[in-house]
Structures are given as structure tokens and as C-alpha cells.
Amino acid sequence: MRVLLYIALGVLYLLHNDLWLWHDGSRVLGLPVGLTYHVLFCLATCLLMALLVKYAWPSELSADSE
Amino acid sequence: MTLLVLAIYLAGVLTVGVLSHRLFRGTGEDYFVATRSIGPFVLLMSLFGTNMTAFSILGASGEAHRVGIGVFSLMASSSALMIPAVFFFVGTRLWATGKRHGFLTQAQFFRERYQSDGLGLLLFVVLVALTIPYLLIGVLGGGLTLTQITGGQVPSWVGGLVISAVVVAYVTYGGLRGTAWVNTLQTLVFMTLGAVTFVFIVGKLGGLGAALDHVTDARPDLMVRGDNISPIKLLSYTLIPLSAGMFPHLFMHWLSARRMETFRLPIVAYPICMIIVWVPSVTLGILGHVDFPDLQGPAASGVLIRMIDLHASDLLAGLLGAGVFAAVMSSLDSQVLAMGTMFTQDIVKHYSFHDKMSDRGQILAGRLFVIGVVLVTYLLSLVANTSIFGLAVWSFTGFAALFPVVVAAVFWKRSTRYGAFAAILTVVALWIWFFVDGWKVPGYSVGGTGVLPVAVIFLASCAVLVVVSLATRPPDEETVGRFFPGAG
């Protein structure tokens, strides 16, 4: 699970470069699509971070620090 | 009215700072890292507030006014990904190591990790040098903002003085706990006021759809990245948020966490906070073209203030001023406390007292250094030119390029002190080279390719760190065992 989430992090990094929307000025959800995409990107990041802290939390560090 | 609102806000800030002192335990560890007792929500607000400056409110809208929606992808969504990832991978590890060994500063950590006094001293000098322009920008920005909001009634030196005095008061009195509590208040203030300003002004413009239609007709280029931002610039800009891994003030806040699980909320909620602050800033900057289509150059930075002047009451102007002050002070306080901690721990305590200094002495030294750092910063702000605002990205470039050093320290057992030394010196040399070449060139990139200097310095730092580490004697097993307890 941990490896899959790290791969997802790498994929998300690549998806940050939304070349396919570079010249698209249409509107989605009331905002220019280039802006909406990155707002949704932030929400996707939030979701991935939630999965990381749930399934890939480095709890061994916590024990080591005691 | 504007000044009254600001005065009430500053009084509230001081009250919170004073209240936090009730929990003060009188120890150095309590003053510098709140006895590692900060909970998840205060940690989130502290980390986020510390990272957001006046630029996030005023600068972002000005930049969006010039280049359009691309500012959000360049500065906000990249940070929303990279900064929580830095918290997750690096912050948690530094917290655990810091708690295990009682570290309070980065220099202490690196000095022990690589068994080198010289490395700690070199890092101290580099970190202080990179933080000074960052501090200066805060004081100068706060002063200029107050001047603009009051229509020139209050000179910028007064605004800078007020900010400096208030920060000194609650940081010296409350230490890190006071700073964290005040940061929580300030972060909530600027997040809320940004949203309120957005809703109010958009309403005055006839709604979001109508206002965007107007701008689209006049400046369609602002609705896309287009030629305003190149793909390679966006890609290399994603390295800038890695600076969070080496900021002394973030390191200090990380160490203040009560438990490692305290990091969970900041890691998950940071991207949401970015949306709350940056979407209004960027959108309002673009909508500024409805009323102010001809703003050019530095004048564009004041677009938000002009919109408030035109559409809102003195009350809202005062509230926005409070929001900007909140953003400025929530960064400045942590930075000066971090500097005071570094001078006390890394220089006075380590070199004058051989790491044996009373709690009382440490707190006194910490407070005196905070006062000294703020005083020097304020005096510099009186003579500094506003062109220093361009230094922000250079400061971030330096911190980001040092990121491989901290990654190696927490993940790579085979990394050596010589590797770390070589990487830091490489960063210093290349940073100076690029700075001399490009600091006066707006939108500077390496050879005009669009690649930012941070990408080149970062890669060089990585390469040098790996090559020199592998070419030198591995660290002794005892040191590796201390920093990697689970290592076989």
C-alpha cells in the first residue's frame, strides 16, 4: 500500500503540469478551466495526504523517539 | 476608521500573546519550542501562517493582474503538493530525531548528525544570510501596505515600527507558545478576511460570471497560461516549495509538536488552506482589470487595495489592513524567534558556554537576540529600496537548493560530512553566481531558457552530495545508530 501511495504522489506531481489545458480559456464551475483544474488538484492532494497519513504513517519513528 | 480597526486588531494580538505567558514554565525548552506541547490545530495554523506572507494576499493578486490564472499553478497548487509532502517525509523525521536528542535548531541537528562543528557553523551562517532578506521584506511590506491603505496618511516607517514593536512584545514575552497562539489568531484572521473581501468585491462587480466575462473580452490571455508562463517555468518552479524543508522557522515549529501524530492534520489540511487564501487573491487580481485595466509594473501590486478603495468602506479597508498585518506578523514572529534561538543555541550556548547554560541565561539571550534582530531589520528597512522584494524568490531558491542536504541527513545513512559540506558550498557558489548574473533581471531564467536557477543549483547540490559522500569515508556505526535507531 505504501509503495502504491508513493507512486500516486509521483503521478500527482506529473499531473501538476497540465499542458493540455495551457491554451484553454473555457470555464468550468464558474472559473477558467486552468484555475479550476488546479483547485481540484489541491483537493486531490488533500485526499492523497489523507491516505498517506492513514496507510503509510511512519509510526516506527514515534516509537523510536520515546 | 481604518486605523481604529488596525489598533483594535493589534491590541487583540498583544492580548493573546500575554495570555499565552500564563502557561510559561520558565525553561529554555519551553521558551524555544513550547516544551514540545503544541496540538494539531495550532500547529497547522502556525505552519501555514508562517509560510504565508503579505505576498499571498497582495503580491499574488498583483502578479495575477499581470500574468493571469497561471499564478495559482505556479505558486499555490505546487506548494499544496510539495509542502505537505515535506512535512510528511522530512518534518516527522526531524521531529522524532529532535525529540530523541533534545535538539532546538538545525545547526545542532546537522552538527551531531555529521559530527562536525564546522558544518553546523557553515549552515548557521548560510541560513541567517538567507533569512535576512525574508525578514526585511516583511517589515518593509507591512509599512508600505499601511501607507497604501490609509491613502498616504501613515508613512511607511510608522507601519514598519508598529509591526516590529508588536512582534517584539509578544515574541519576547511568550516565546514559541505565544508565537504559535498569536499565529493561530492571525492565520484565522487573514483567511477569513480574504474570503470576505472576495465575496464583497465580486458582489459589487455584478457577480463572478459577469466580471470574468468583462475581463475575458478585454484580456483573454489572463484566462489561460498561454505565453505568460512557460511549461518549463512551471516545472522548475515546483522545486521552490522544497525550501520549506530548510526554513529555520518551520523547523522550530515542527519541533514544537506534542506527538508525531500532531503532524497529521497539517499534512492533510494544508492544501485546503492554500485554496482558501490563494483562489480569492488570484481571482481578485484578474478581476482588477474591470476597474483598473492599465496598471503596469509595481503599480499592479496595489490592485487589491485600489479595488477596496473603490468598492468598499473604511471598515473593510481596515479589516483588509488587519489581514495583511496578520500575514506579515505571522511570518515575521516565527522568523525572528528562530533567529534568536539560533544565535542563542548555536553561537552563545555552544561556543561560550560549551553547551552548558542555565535556562534563565538561555531565555535572556533569546529575548535579547529577538530584540536585536528586529531592531537591525527595522533599521535596514528604513534604507532599503523596494526592489528588495525581488529578493524573495532568491531567498527561497537558496533554501530549496539546500533541501537535498536535509533529505540525505534523514534518509541516507551513507551520506558524509564532506558530502554535506560540498553540497552546501556548491549551493553558496552557484547561488552567488546566478544572483550576480540575474537579480536585476525581471523573470530571470538560466540562459533565457525558462529554467529557473533553483533547478540547476538543486541538481548540482544533489550530484555533489552523492559523489563526495561515496568518495569519502562512511560515517561511523555509532553515529548511524544514533540517527537511524532501527538500522541493522
Contacts between the chains, C-beta under 8 A, distances in Angstrom:
chain1	res1	chain2	res2	distance
A	9	B	85	6.5
A	12	B	81	6.2
A	13	B	81	6.6
A	13	B	238	7.1
A	16	B	73	7.2
A	16	B	77	6.5
A	16	B	78	6.2
A	16	B	81	6.4
A	16	B	234	7.6
A	16	B	238	6.4
A	17	B	231	6.4
A	17	B	234	6.2
A	17	B	235	5.8
A	18	B	73	7.5
A	19	B	231	5.8
A	21	B	224	7.9
A	21	B	225	7.9
A	22	B	224	6.6
A	22	B	225	5.0
A	22	B	226	6.9
A	22	B	231	7.0
A	23	B	224	5.4
A	23	B	225	7.7
A	23	B	226	5.9
A	24	B	224	6.4
A	25	B	216	6.9
A	25	B	220	5.8
A	25	B	223	4.1
A	25	B	224	4.9
A	27	B	212	7.2
A	30	B	208	5.6
A	30	B	209	6.4
A	30	B	212	7.9
A	31	B	208	7.8
A	31	B	212	7.7
A	31	B	283	7.2
A	32	B	69	5.1
A	32	B	212	7.4
A	32	B	223	4.3
A	32	B	224	7.0
A	34	B	69	5.1
A	34	B	70	7.1
A	34	B	73	7.1
A	34	B	223	7.3
A	34	B	224	5.7
A	34	B	225	6.0
A	35	B	69	4.4
A	35	B	72	5.6
A	35	B	279	7.6
A	35	B	282	7.1
A	35	B	283	7.5
A	38	B	72	5.2
A	38	B	73	4.7
A	38	B	76	7.1
A	38	B	77	4.0
A	39	B	72	7.7
A	39	B	77	7.8
A	39	B	275	5.8
A	39	B	279	6.3
A	41	B	77	4.9
A	41	B	80	7.4
A	41	B	81	7.6
A	42	B	76	7.4
A	42	B	77	5.4
A	42	B	80	4.3
A	42	B	271	4.2
A	42	B	272	7.3
A	42	B	274	5.8
A	42	B	275	5.1
A	43	B	271	7.0
A	43	B	272	7.8
A	43	B	275	7.6
A	45	B	77	7.7
A	45	B	80	5.2
A	45	B	81	4.9
A	45	B	84	7.0
A	45	B	271	4.4
A	46	B	80	7.9
A	46	B	268	6.1
A	46	B	269	7.3
A	46	B	271	4.3
A	46	B	272	5.7
A	49	B	84	5.0
A	49	B	85	7.9
A	49	B	88	7.1
A	49	B	267	5.0
A	49	B	268	4.7
A	49	B	270	7.6
A	49	B	271	7.0
A	50	B	268	4.8
A	52	B	88	5.9
A	52	B	267	7.2
A	53	B	88	7.3
A	53	B	263	7.9
A	53	B	264	4.5
A	53	B	267	5.6
A	53	B	268	6.1
A	57	B	261	7.9
A	57	B	264	7.6
A	58	B	92	5.9
A	58	B	93	7.4
A	58	B	260	7.8
A	59	B	260	7.8
A	60	B	486	6.0
A	61	B	92	6.0
A	61	B	93	6.1
A	61	B	96	4.0
A	61	B	260	6.1
A	62	B	96	6.7
A	62	B	259	6.9
A	62	B	260	4.2
A	62	B	261	7.2
A	64	B	96	6.0
A	64	B	100	6.7
A	64	B	485	4.5
A	64	B	486	6.6
A	65	B	95	7.5
A	65	B	96	4.0
A	65	B	97	7.6
A	65	B	99	4.5
A	65	B	100	4.8
A	65	B	260	7.0
